[in-house]
């Protein structure tokens, strides 16, 4: 078979970050197998691989590759950097966590790398089959990472739940893709654009296919009503993985949806399919914020909070304009910094991982561990959208796109539910600084001191928190460079 038409000049350069991550994962597994006594060096090596992959983004050349099924552009570079940022932060937080729990392995970081490769495929795919391949590669890595704490029942349960529901959701995606193929005669998004330019909006086959595709991808987004797995999986997964899972797969799914929605114009508006997306957004914002109020488990609270944040991001999808894509780009970067930062502090809580990490565990932490208390406070402020943090800029940009495109009602619901969220975010701050820890929560050796080793931190975790905090304030105080870059990149995607 002649592959020359599918291997355009510079194809290897185009997938350089993916090659770095794929080979890096293989090297880490071999390093762990042949040098088990040097297992403590796997995390620094993983950091080096992620940095090298980010550095390689500077050398890739834009264009379409592999028979117009894979596209490299400015927007894919932004999302690649978001995926790498999320993986890097998860790696830094995981170093002390894995060492403390006694299961630091090279395959942990290898799976992070291969999962990131799958996300890059989803972001760059110009064909639904490429998107599905990336989705499956990512899903397999998540199945294993969620259950990586093999000795803990709650982790095994979380992995099984994600596997069963993930396999079920994949069936919806594949069936929806099959129906689109039956109607269009191709799975390539370029063919979609030609077909949907003059397709019949009343065709029930297209509507059924869209519902199935959104149902399957809605699972990956943890959007209501497809969110049932999220709280249990986040609670059972290792905390650094829960933070990574709450951000990176959602970013990859969102950029894939942007491409798919853009290829379905103008039918996607004429058939009122966007009303379904609006309903999912509203449902997610209401359910996510309402149920989060009742949570005392920090990881479950952040899980429901994440459902609400996906609802905010779906608002931008209602208008396929460069401003909306730029708003999503800014939001996912900001969300990575503040949400993984929050999960990072939770991962430092030195307690039995079979037990939930509750609000009582952080009572008085702001005084016992000032830096980590302050870091968690800033992450909570940013998640709630308070200025001058990056969360305020991200939410403002999302709501602005909704108002500019005429979606006033959903913008109002988003603002109202965001105000509601301030309660449970500030409740965390209340426990940090205004709630005294119970004596039983302190170690017997220092029950009367304020230096309890509740936080088991190291240089890597502290460095990750510094990255998060610097990013939160840099975007919050100086948002213009990022907004301009995201706007220019989005304009190239949706001219």
N, C-alpha and C positions, 0 to 999 in steps of 0.2 A: 504494500500500500504506500502511495506517495504522500508523505506528510508535509512536503514543501509548502503547499498553500496555507497550511495551518501554523507554520513556524515562521512568522515574519521576522525580519531583521530586528535584532535587539530584544528578542523574546526572553532570553535569560536575564537580561538586565531588568526587564519589566517585573519579573517575579523574584528579584533579589532578596527583598525582606522575607518572603515566604521560604526561600531556600536557606537563608541564614537560620531561621527558626526551626525548620525541619531538620537540618543537619545538626544544629545545636542540641535538639532533643535527643537525637541518636547518640551524640558524643557524651551527654550527661548520663545516659543509661549505661553506656559502656564504661565510663569513668567510675560509676557507682559499683558496677559489677567487678571490675578488675582492681579497684583501689578502695575497698570498703572502709579501711581505716582512715581515709581522707574524706569521709562522707560529709564532714562539716564544711568542706570547701565547695559543695555543690551549689549552695545559695549564691556565693560570690560569682561562681562561674555562670550561673543563670542570669545574674544581673548583667554580666559582661555580654552575654548573648543578646539580651533585650536591648542594651545600649547599642550594640553593633547593628542590630536590625533597624533601630531608629536612625542610626548614622547612614545606613544604606539607602534610606528614603531620599537622601540628598542627591543620589546618583541615578535614580530611575527616570526614564523618559516617558512622557505621556503618550497616549495613543491606544488604538484597539489592537488586540492580539488574539492568537488562536482562533482564527476565522471569525473575528468580530464577536467573540463570546466573553472577552475579558478586557475591561477598560481601565486604564491608568489615567487619572486626572488629579487636579488640585484637591477636589473634595475627597477622593480616596486617600490621598496623603494625610489629610486632616483626620479622617477616621482611623487610618492605620496608626497614627500617632496616639489617638485616643485608646485604641486597643493595647498598644505597647505600654502606655502610661498605666492603664489599669493592671496589666500583668506585672509590671515592674513594682507597683505599690503592693500588690498581693504577695509577690516574692519577698519583698523586704519585711513585710509583717509576718510572713510564714516562717522565717528563719528561727526566731525564738520560740514560736508556737510549736513547730514540729520537734525541735530539740527538747522542749519541756515535756511534750507528750510521748517522746521516744519513738517516733516513726519518720524521721527525716530520711528521705529516699530521693535518688536522682530522678525517678520516674514521676514524682510529684511535679517538679519543674518542667520535665519533658512534656507532660500532659498539658501544662499551662501554655507551652510554646505551640504545641500542635493545635490546641483549641484556638489560640490566637491566629494561627494560619487559616483555620476554618472560617473565622470571622472576616479575615481579609478576602477570602474567596467570595463570601456573601456580599461584601461591600463592592467588589469589582465585577461581579458576574453580570454579563449582558444576556444571559440565557438562564431560564428557570432551572435547568438541570445543573448548571454550575452553582447556583444559589443553594439548591437542595444538597449537592455534594458538600459544600462548605457547612451547611446546617448539620448534616449528619456527622461530619468529622468533629464539629464542635460538640454535638450532643454526646457522642461516645466519650469524649474527654470529660464532660461534665458528669456523666453517669459514674465514672470511676472516681473523680475528685471528690464528689459529694460523699461517697462512701469510703473515703481514704482512711478514716479513723476506724479500722476494721474491728477493733476490740470494744467499740461502744455500740450498743444496740440502736440508739437513736440515730446514729449515722448510717447504719445499715438500712434502717427503715426509710430514712430520707432518700437514700440512693435507689431503693426499690420503687418508691413512689414516683420519683422523677423518671425512672426507666419505663415504668408501665404507662404513665400518662404521656411521656415523651414519645413513645412508640405509637400510642394512639393518635397523638396530634400529628405525627409525621404522616399517618395514613390520610388525614384530611388534606394535608399539603399536596401529597402525591395524587390524590383523587381530583382535587381542584386543578392541578396542573394537567392531568389527563383530559379533563373536560375542556380546558382552554386549548389544548393541542387539537382536540377533536373539532373545535370551532375555527381555530386560526390555521391549523395545519403546520404549526411550528411552535417551538418553545422559546425562540429567540425574541428578545424584546424589540428589536428593529422591525421584525415581522408583525409584532403586536401593534406597533405604532401605525403601520400601513393599514392593518385590518381595522383597528378601532377608529381610524379617521373617518370611516364611512359605515361602521357597523350599526346594526339595529339595536338601540338601547333597550327595546322591549323583549329581546331574546331571552327566554327564561333559562336557557342553558348557561349563558354568560353570568347571569345573576347567581345561579346555584354554584358555579365554579368560583365566583368571587367570595361567596359566603364560606365555602369550604377552605379556600386559601387563607382568608382572614381568621378563620377559626383555628387553623393549625399554627399560623404565625402569631396569633393572639396568645397562644400558650407560651411561646418563647418570650413574649413581652410581659407575661404575667398580668395581662389586662383583664379586668372584670368583664364577663363572668368566667374567664378561663384562668383564674388566679388561685384556685383552691390548693394547688401544690406548694405555692411559694412559702407560706409561713412555716410549714413542717419541714420543708427542704432547707430553708435558711437556718432553722433552729438546729437541725441535725448535722449540717455540713460543718467542716472546720471553718472557724470564723473568717480567716483570710479568703477562703474560697467563697464563702457567702457574700463577702463584699465584692469580689470579682464577678460573681454570678449575678449580682444585683445591677451591674452596670454594663459590662462589655457585651454580653449576648444581646441585650436590648438595643444597644447602639448599632450592632451589626444588622439586626432585624429591621430597625427603622430606616437605615440607608437603603436596604434592599426594597422596602416598601416604597420609598421615594421613587426609585427607578421603575418599579412595577406600576405605580399609580401614574407616573408621567407617561408611560407607554400606552396607558388606557384612555388618555384624553382624546376626545371630549366625552366619550360614553360614560366615564366614571362619574361625571357631573350630571349628565342627562338622565342616567338611570337611577339617580338618587342614591348611589352606593355610598356617597360620602355621608349621608344621613346615618348609615350604619356605623361608620367610623365615629361620628359625633356622639351617637348613643353609647358606644364603647368608652369614649373619653369621659362623658358625663358620669356614667356608671362607675368608672374607675376612680374618679376624683371623689365621688360621694362615699362609696364603700370603703375605699382605702383610708380616707381621713376619719370616717366615722368609727370604723373598727379599731384603728390605731389608738384611739383615745382609751379604749378599754384594756389595752395591753400593758402588762407590767414586765414581761420578758422583753429585753432590749432588742434581740434579734427578730422576734416576731413583730415588734413595733416598727422596726425599720423595713420589714417585709411588706407590711401594709402601707407604710409610707411610700415604698417603692412603687406599689400599685397606683397610688395617687400621682406620683411623679410621671409615670408612663401616661396617665390621663392628660397631664399638662402637655407632654410632648406630642400627643396625638392631635392636640388643638392645631399645631402648626401644619399637620398633614392635610387639614381641610382646605387649604389654599395652596395649590402647587405653583409657588412663585419662588424666586431666588431668595427673598427675605425669609420665607418659612423654612427653607432648607438650611439657611445660615443660622436661624434661630435654633433648630434642632442640633446643629453642629456645636454651637456654643453651649447648649444645655447639657449635652452628653459629656463634654469635657469637664464642665463645672460639676456635674453629678458624680463623675468619677473621683474628683478630688475630695468632695465633701462626704460622700457616702462610704467610699472605701476607707477614708480617714476615720469615720465613726466606727466602722467594723474593726478597724485596726486597733483602736483603743480597747474595744470589747475583747479582741483576741489576746490582749495582754493581761486580762483578769486571770490570776492564778487560782483556779478552782477546778473541781472535778467537772469534766466536760459532759458527764451524764446529766448534771444538774443545769437548769436554765440560768442564764445570766440576767438577773433581774435588776430593777431599779434599786433595791436594797443593797446590792453589791457595790454600787457606786456612791452610796451615802457618805458624805464627807470627803470624797476623793479629791475634790478641788483644793482642800487644805493639806491632805496627806501627801498628795502627788500633784503639786501646783501646775507643772507643765502639761501633764496628761489631762488633768481636769480642764485646763484652759483650752487645750486642743479639742476636746470633745465639745466644750461649750461653743467654740467658733464653728465647728461642723454643724451643731444644732442650729445656730443662728443662720448659717448659710442655707441649710435645708429648709428653714422656715421662710427664707426670702427677705431677711432683714438687711438693710444697708449698713455698712459699705461692703458687704460681702459679695462674692461672685453669684451666689444664689439669687440675690435681688436682681442683678443684671440679667441673668438667664430667664427668670420668670417675667420680668418686664418686657424683654424682647419677644417672648412667646405670646404674651397677652397683647402686645402692640400689633403683631402680625394678625391676630384674630380680629382686633378692632379695625385695622386698616382694610381687611378683606370683607368686612361687614358681618362678622359672626359675633355680634354684640352679646347675645344671650349666653353663649358658651364661655365667652370671656368673663362675663359677670359671675357665672358659676365657678369658674376657675379661681377668680380673685376671692370669692366668698369662702370656698373650701380651703384656699391657701391661708386665709385668716384663721380658720378653725384649726388648722394644723399647728399654729403657733402654740396652742395650749399644750399639746403633748410633747413638742420639742422643748419648750421652756420648763416643762415638768422635769425633764432630765437635768436641766441646769439647777432647778430647785433642789433636787436630791444631791447634786454635786456640792452645793455650797450652803444649803439651809437645812439639811437633814443630818442628824447625828447618827453615826454608825452604831449598831448594837454591839455590845461587848463580845458577844459570841461570834461576831463576824471577824473579830481581830484574832490574830494568832496568840496562842496562850503566852508565848514568851514576851510579848509586848502589848498586852491587853490594855495597858494604861498609857501607851505612847501613841504618837501620831506618825509613826514611821513604819507602819505595817507594810510588808512586802506584797500588798494586794496586786500591784502592777509588776509583772515580770517583763521588763523591757530590756532592750539591748541597743547597740548602736544602729543596727539596721532598721528596727522599728521606729526609733527616734528620728532617724533620717527620713523615713517615709512620712512621718507626721510633719516634719519641717517642709517637705515638698508640698504636701497638701495645704498647709497653712499659707505658705508663700504664694501658691497658685490661687488660693481663695481670695487673698487680699490684692494680688496683682490684677486679677481679672475684675475684681470689685472696684478698685480705684482707677485702673487704667484699661478700660475695656475696649477702647477704640481700635488698637492694632488687631486684636482677635476678631472683632466684629467686621473690620474691613477685609481681613484675609478670608473669613468665612463667607462674606458676601461675594467677593470676587470668585471664590471657588464654586459657590452655588450658582452663580451666573454662568459659569462655564458648563455646568451640568444641565441647567435649565435656561438656555439663552432666550 
